[in-house]
Structures are given as structure tokens and as C-alpha cells.
Amino acid sequence: MGKRFLVIQTAFIGDAILATALLEELHLNYPDAQVDLLVRKGNEPLFEKHPFIHSLYVWDKSGSKVKNLYGIISQIRKIRYDRVINLHRFMSSGIITAFTRAKEKAGFNKNPLSAFYTIKKEHVIGDGRHEVERNAELISDISAKRVHRPKIYPLDDHFQNLVKYKKHAYICLAPTSVWFTKQLPKDKWLNLLTHLKDKYSVYLLGAPGDRDACEEIAKYFTNGKVFNLAGRLNLLESAALMKDAVMNYVNDSAPMHLASAVNAPVTAVFCSTVPAFGFGPLSDKSHLVEVNESLDCRPCGLHGYSKCPEGHFKCAKNITIDQLIEPLKYYED
């Protein structure tokens, strides 16, 4: 019987995408192994018919969160894993890990229940490594120590559903973020779209909750070139559309990681956060945009805020249109 691995990442979409880099390495080292994954509800569409995930566990954190937690633990305990690899650094996942019957339990020492782990590694934000490198440390003793780009697998159906959008050269733009201080202001995106050549169609991407914000941008353009697709595509369809774009403009948010996971060209805008945290884009064609001046207040936090703590939001407002346009020049005739 081959080895059995369980990877746990019950944080948000971007974190779940980055976890796939570890899945790639496990599969390469142990092609006959059973590799299972636990994610939070809402992230499971990313892994539809994933080619080498054996079982996908989904934890519903809404409603009866604790009851659902016990249900997940009950399911996982039925299998004696060779190693459980917990990428999540918070107590809930620590409880799951502690109660598994795994021979080895690997995770980061920041987790409050890391005392129950057999393998503990440090997790230091800003240590010069990307998050996929930090995650890879949890299997460094059993792998060839290769660090992979995250990877997801849109299906043929997803690509076929998008043929109508790919008849001409196009750009994707994901203008929103959960956090206000991670989000480039609307007027900056409007300025960028005004400067783009008419030869491009522009597709605005986002979740259903982003549709209104995207419509606030799309309504300014009546040339039939800007389309609001927020909430109309699922995650794998969005990734499939991004894959063939001339450029994808994103904030420091989940769409940036979607682009990395299909190796799509990407321009990632960092406002209050910084690439040095280790969560930047990993596509071969990656470009970073951040304010040129040094600000004493930046970065103001790891995740961002609902408003600028200093009230001026210079980290976003001082980004120029030339900075946004410059990456596109590499791919124009």
C-alpha cells in the first residue's frame, strides 16, 4: 500500500491555492500515494476533478462550526495517515491535527497546539522566502526539496465555456479585495482603463459580492470593450480566462494567486502590504507595482484594514498611471 498524506489548509482562497504547490511536490515524490486535502467550505470548487487529490474534505465554518469540526475529525480519524501536514497556523486546525491517528503530524510552531506535532517548523513572515517555500519545509525531510509554483487544473469544459470571450486580445482586471487598504482605488483603475488601447477587451473579475463594485467601473465605458463578469464565472473558469489574457491586473488578493496557479501574466498591485511578506505572484511573467516613495507607515499590517490607519492612504493614491501601464509594454507589438 502506498503512503497516505493529508494536507490541511482551512484559511482563505489564496492560502488554499498556495497549498497546491505542496501537493505538486508530494505527487512527484510519491506518485502512488493517497494525497487528501482539507479546505474550508467555499474553496472546494478550486479542486473539482483535481488529477491527484484522492479525497477532498470540506469544513463548513458557518452555522454549526464546532459541530461540523467534530464531524470532520470523525471522518479523518477513520484513516491512519502516514503524515498530516497542517499549513494553517491557528487553533482550529491544530485541534484537527492533534486528534488524527497519523504517524507523523507536521505543522508550524505558531499553532497553539503545536505541542502535539511530531514535526514543527518556524514560520516567519518576511524571512526572505515565499509562503510556498515556508510550506515546503514541512516535507523537506521526505522530499527532494523542490519548490513548485502553485497549480490548479481548469477542465476542458471551463475553457470551452470561455471561447466567446477569447476571440480578440483581452485583459483581465480584478479590482477588489476583502481589505480596503489592499485595494487600489476605483479612480486609479478607471485611469488605467482609459489609457488602454481599444484593441483590448477588458473583463472585470470577482466574486458575486464584487459585482456592484465592478459595475461602478464598467458603467463609465460605453465602447463595448469593458465587461463585468464578477459573479458570473466560477474560480476555475476565472483562472482559465486569466491564463490566455495579455495581462491580468490584480491587487494583493486571491486573483493574484489564481494567476500564479495557471502561470498567467500578472501585474500585482501592493498598497498597504508588501511583497516581502512572501505572498507575491509566482507566474513567469510577473510584475510588481507599489508606491515609489518610502512611507514610514507601510506596511501597516499583514492583512490590511477597512480604512487607512493614517487617513491619507498614500500607499495607494501615490501609485501612478505610468507604473500601471509599464508592464503591458512588454507584451504589445
C-alpha positions in Angstrom: 0.0 0.0 0.0 1.3 3.5 -0.9 1.7 6.2 1.6 -1.2 8.3 2.8 -0.9 12.1 3.3 -3.4 14.7 4.4 -2.8 18.4 3.8 -4.8 20.9 5.9 -5.3 24.5 4.8 -8.6 25.9 6.1 -7.8 29.6 5.6 -9.0 31.7 2.6 -8.9 31.1 -1.1 -5.4 32.5 -1.7 -3.9 30.2 1.0 -5.7 27.2 -0.4 -4.2 28.0 -3.8 -0.7 28.3 -2.4 -1.1 24.9 -0.7 -1.3 23.3 -4.1 2.5 23.8 -4.5 2.9 21.3 -1.7 0.5 18.9 -3.5 2.7 19.0 -6.6 5.8 18.1 -4.7 4.1 15.2 -2.8 2.8 13.8 -6.1 6.2 14.0 -7.7 7.9 12.2 -4.8 5.1 9.7 -4.2 3.1 9.2 -7.4 1.3 6.2 -5.9 0.4 7.9 -2.6 -3.0 8.8 -1.4 -3.0 12.6 -1.1 -6.0 14.1 0.6 -6.8 17.7 1.2 -8.9 19.6 3.8 -10.2 23.1 3.0 -12.9 25.4 4.2 -16.3 25.4 2.5 -16.3 27.8 -0.4 -12.8 26.8 -1.6 -13.7 23.3 -2.8 -14.6 24.4 -6.4 -10.9 25.0 -6.9 -10.3 21.3 -6.7 -13.0 19.9 -9.0 -11.7 16.7 -10.5 -8.2 17.5 -9.4 -6.0 14.9 -11.1 -4.2 13.6 -8.0 -6.3 14.6 -4.9 -7.8 11.3 -3.7 -10.3 12.7 -1.1 -11.3 16.3 -0.5 -12.7 17.1 2.9 -14.7 20.3 3.3 -15.2 22.0 6.7 -18.2 24.3 6.9 -17.2 27.1 9.2 -20.6 28.8 9.0 -23.5 27.9 11.2 -22.7 24.9 13.5 -18.9 25.5 13.2 -18.0 23.3 16.3 -20.4 20.5 15.4 -19.0 20.5 11.8 -15.5 20.4 13.2 -16.2 17.3 15.2 -17.7 15.8 12.0 -14.5 16.5 10.1 -12.4 15.0 12.8 -14.5 11.9 12.9 -14.1 11.4 9.1 -10.3 11.9 9.2 -9.7 9.6 12.1 -11.0 6.7 10.0 -7.8 6.8 8.1 -4.3 6.2 9.5 -2.3 8.8 7.6 1.5 8.5 7.4 1.7 12.2 7.7 -0.7 15.0 8.3 0.7 18.4 7.1 -1.0 21.3 8.6 -0.3 24.6 6.8 -2.8 26.5 8.9 -1.4 28.3 11.9 -4.5 28.6 14.1 -6.1 26.6 16.9 -9.0 25.0 14.9 -6.7 23.2 12.5 -4.4 22.3 15.5 -7.3 20.5 17.1 -7.9 18.5 13.9 -4.3 17.6 13.6 -4.0 16.6 17.3 -6.9 14.2 17.0 -5.8 12.5 13.9 -4.3 9.0 14.2 -1.4 10.0 11.9 2.1 8.5 12.5 3.6 12.0 11.9 2.0 15.3 12.4 3.8 18.3 10.8 3.0 22.0 11.2 4.2 25.4 12.2 5.2 26.1 15.8 2.9 29.2 15.8 -0.1 26.9 16.1 -1.3 26.9 19.7 -1.5 23.1 19.6 1.9 22.5 18.0 3.0 20.6 21.2 1.0 17.7 19.7 3.1 17.8 16.5 5.9 15.4 15.8 7.5 17.8 13.3 7.5 21.6 14.0 8.9 24.3 11.8 9.2 28.0 12.3 7.0 30.3 10.2 8.5 33.8 9.9 6.8 36.4 7.8 9.3 38.5 5.9 12.2 36.0 6.2 13.0 36.3 2.6 11.1 33.3 1.5 7.8 32.9 -0.3 5.0 31.2 1.5 5.3 28.1 -0.8 8.9 27.8 0.4 7.8 28.0 4.1 5.2 25.4 3.4 7.7 23.1 1.7 9.7 22.9 4.9 7.0 20.7 6.4 8.0 17.9 4.0 11.7 18.8 3.5 12.8 15.5 5.2 10.8 13.3 2.8 11.1 15.2 -0.5 13.7 16.3 -3.0 13.3 19.9 -1.6 11.9 21.2 -4.9 9.7 24.3 -4.6 6.9 24.5 -7.0 4.6 27.1 -8.4 1.0 26.6 -7.1 -1.1 24.8 -9.7 -4.8 24.3 -10.3 -6.4 22.4 -13.1 -9.3 24.0 -15.0 -11.2 21.4 -17.1 -11.8 21.3 -20.8 -15.4 22.4 -20.1 -14.2 25.5 -18.4 -12.1 26.5 -21.4 -14.9 25.7 -23.8 -17.3 27.9 -21.8 -15.0 30.9 -22.4 -14.3 30.6 -26.1 -16.8 33.5 -26.8 -14.6 35.8 -24.6 -11.3 34.9 -26.3 -12.0 36.0 -29.9 -9.8 39.1 -29.5 -6.9 40.1 -27.4 -8.1 40.9 -23.8 -7.0 42.0 -20.4 -8.5 40.8 -17.1 -8.9 43.1 -14.1 -9.8 42.1 -10.6 -10.2 45.5 -8.9 -11.5 44.5 -5.4 -10.1 43.0 -2.2 -11.6 41.9 1.1 -9.5 44.6 2.7 -9.8 48.3 1.8 -6.1 49.0 2.2 -5.2 46.2 -0.2 -7.4 47.6 -2.9 -6.2 50.2 -5.5 -8.9 53.0 -5.5 -11.5 53.0 -8.2 -10.2 56.2 -9.9 -6.9 54.5 -10.5 -8.5 51.6 -12.3 -10.6 54.0 -14.3 -7.5 55.9 -15.3 -5.8 52.6 -16.4 -8.8 51.6 -18.5 -8.9 55.0 -20.1 -5.3 54.6 -21.2 -5.6 51.1 -22.6 -5.7 50.7 -26.4 -9.1 50.0 -27.8 -7.8 46.8 -29.3 -8.3 45.1 -26.0 -11.4 43.8 -24.4 -11.4 44.1 -20.6 -13.0 41.6 -18.3 -13.7 42.6 -14.8 -13.4 39.6 -12.4 -14.6 38.9 -8.9 -16.9 37.0 -6.6 -20.7 37.7 -6.6 -20.2 40.1 -3.8 -17.8 42.2 -6.0 -20.4 42.6 -8.8 -21.6 46.0 -7.8 -18.1 47.4 -7.3 -17.1 46.1 -10.7 -20.3 47.7 -12.2 -19.2 51.0 -10.8 -16.2 50.8 -13.0 -17.8 49.2 -16.1 -20.6 51.9 -16.3 -18.1 54.5 -17.3 -17.3 52.8 -20.5 -19.8 52.6 -23.4 -17.4 51.4 -26.1 -18.4 47.8 -25.7 -15.0 46.8 -24.6 -15.4 46.6 -20.8 -17.4 43.6 -19.4 -18.4 42.9 -15.9 -18.0 39.2 -15.3 -17.9 39.3 -11.5 -20.0 36.6 -10.0 -20.7 35.0 -13.5 -17.6 32.7 -13.5 -16.6 30.2 -11.0 -13.0 30.0 -9.7 -11.7 27.6 -12.3 -13.4 29.5 -15.1 -11.8 32.7 -13.9 -8.4 31.0 -13.9 -9.0 29.6 -17.4 -9.8 33.1 -18.6 -6.8 34.7 -16.9 -4.5 32.0 -18.5 -4.8 33.4 -22.0 -5.0 37.1 -21.2 -2.4 39.6 -22.5 -2.2 40.8 -18.9 -4.1 40.3 -15.6 -4.2 43.3 -13.2 -4.8 42.3 -9.6 -4.4 43.5 -6.0 -2.6 41.6 -3.4 -5.5 39.2 -3.2 -6.8 35.8 -4.3 -6.9 36.6 -8.1 -3.1 37.1 -7.9 -2.7 33.5 -6.7 -5.2 32.3 -9.4 -2.9 33.8 -12.0 0.2 32.1 -10.5 -1.6 28.8 -10.4 -2.1 28.8 -14.2 1.1 30.7 -14.9 -0.7 33.6 -16.4 0.9 37.1 -16.9 0.1 39.3 -14.0 0.7 42.8 -12.7 0.2 42.7 -8.9 -0.5 46.0 -7.1 0.6 46.2 -3.5 -0.8 49.1 -1.5 -0.6 48.7 2.3 1.1 45.3 2.2 4.5 44.4 0.7 5.8 41.6 -1.5 8.5 40.9 1.2 5.8 39.2 3.3 6.2 36.3 1.0 2.8 36.2 -0.8 3.7 37.8 -4.1 3.0 36.5 -7.7 4.9 33.4 -9.0 4.0 33.5 -12.7 6.9 33.5 -15.1 5.6 36.9 -16.3 5.1 38.7 -13.0 5.3 42.4 -12.4 5.0 44.3 -9.1 3.6 47.8 -8.7 4.0 49.6 -5.4 4.4 53.2 -4.3 7.9 54.5 -5.2 8.4 56.6 -2.1 9.3 55.2 1.3 6.4 55.5 3.8 7.1 55.1 7.5 3.6 53.7 7.9 4.0 51.0 5.2 3.4 48.1 5.7 0.7 48.8 8.3 -0.3 45.2 8.7 -0.2 41.7 7.3 -3.8 41.6 6.1 -4.8 45.2 5.6 -7.6 47.3 7.2 -11.0 48.6 6.5 -9.6 52.1 6.3 -6.1 53.7 6.2 -4.9 54.0 9.8 -3.2 57.3 9.0 -6.1 58.7 7.0 -4.1 59.6 3.8 -3.8 56.2 2.0 -0.7 57.4 0.2 0.5 53.8 -0.4 -2.3 53.6 -3.0 -3.0 57.1 -4.0 0.6 57.8 -4.9 0.8 54.9 -7.4 1.0 56.4 -10.9 -0.6 55.5 -14.2 2.8 55.1 -15.7 3.6 52.3 -13.2 0.4 50.5 -14.2 0.9 50.8 -17.9 4.6 50.0 -18.0 4.3 46.1 -17.6 1.9 46.0 -20.5 4.5 47.4 -22.9 6.5 44.1 -22.7 3.7 42.2 -24.4 2.5 44.7 -27.1 3.6 44.6 -30.7 
